[in-house]
Structure formats: C-alpha cells, structure tokens
C-alpha cells in the first residue's frame, strides 16, 4: 500500500524547497534526510531532550514532534543557519570560548533555543533557567553552557 504524500514548500535556512513528502514524515526527518541539514539531532523522539530543536517562523520547536507537512509555507531555521562562511555566531563562539560542549549531541538544539530566546528579548537568567531547562545534556553539567550564555549576553548578541 502506498503512503499518502503531500506537496509542500518551505524556506529552510533561506532556501525555498518544494517537495512531495509522506504525510507522516517528521520535520526532523525532513530536514535531515531530505534536505541534508544533519546538524539537527534526534534523541528521544518524544520532545523531551531538546536535541532536535529548530526554529519555525522564529519560534523554537521540537522537530521530532512536528510533521513536515506542518512546515508548508513556513520559514525554518536549523543550526546550519547560525554561522556564516567566515565566522561563528556570537553564541556559538561563546560556547567554544567557554568549553560549553563535549560530545556535541545536544549542542544544536541548545544553540537554537538560546538564539531564539535572545531574539525575543529574554534575559540571560531566563535563558539559563527556563530555556536551558528544556534540554538534556549528559556531558557538561551545564556550568560551561551557562557561562557561554552569560558571555553572549554580556557581549550584546547571541
């Protein structure tokens, strides 16, 4: 039996894509497998760990809980959108400066959530508690990630 598909168009990292996708395909699978944006990681597949966090129309979402068809007509940003060819984003640089990653599995989701929080005018304290509280990191103990958040806010950008 053939799986139902639907044509969608979505702008991902500034490029508009038109694809026919299975109606049950997760957005995380779409960006990873269809668009080769493999920085989006899939961990728990239940929306708990935060590794798959991306931005849809500027808001942080768990891409393992959203269907690709729900991205039709929307703007999607993955971790690949944060840096340009010449330099890291301020928060990416702060994460490097503060040694805020170890295995790196959770890092893309944290980068996206914290970047969204900064764009929305949230404080460093809110990013450290409310935003970071939605992510599971088994390696760092969060101390260095919190230091990176403070560095990025002190520098005025994320």
C-alpha positions, 0 to 999 in steps of 0.5 A: 500500500502506498503512503499518502504524500503531500506537496509542500514548500518551505524556506529552510535556512533561506532556501525555498524547497518544494517537495512531495513528502509522506504525510507522516514524515517528521520535520526532523526527518525532513530536514535531515534526510531530505534536505541534508541539514544533519546538524539537527539531532534526534534523541528521544523522539518524544520532545523531551531532550531538546536535541532536535530543536529548530526554529519555525517562523522564529519560534523554537520547536521540537522537530521530532514532534512536528510533521513536515507537512506542518512546515508548508509555507513556513520559514525554518531555521536549523543550526546550519543557519547560525554561522556564516562562511567566515565566522561563528555566531556570537553564541556559538563562539561563546560556547567554544570560548567557554568549553560549553560542549563535549560530545556535541549531541545536544549542542544544536538544539541548545544553540537554537533555543538560546538564539531564539530566546535572545531574539525575543528579548529574554534575559540571560537568567531566563535563558539559563533557567527556563530555556536551558531547562528544556534540554538534556545534556549528559556531558557538561553539567551545564556550568560551561553552557551557562557561562557561554550564555552569560558571555553572549549576553554580556557581549550584546548578541547571541 
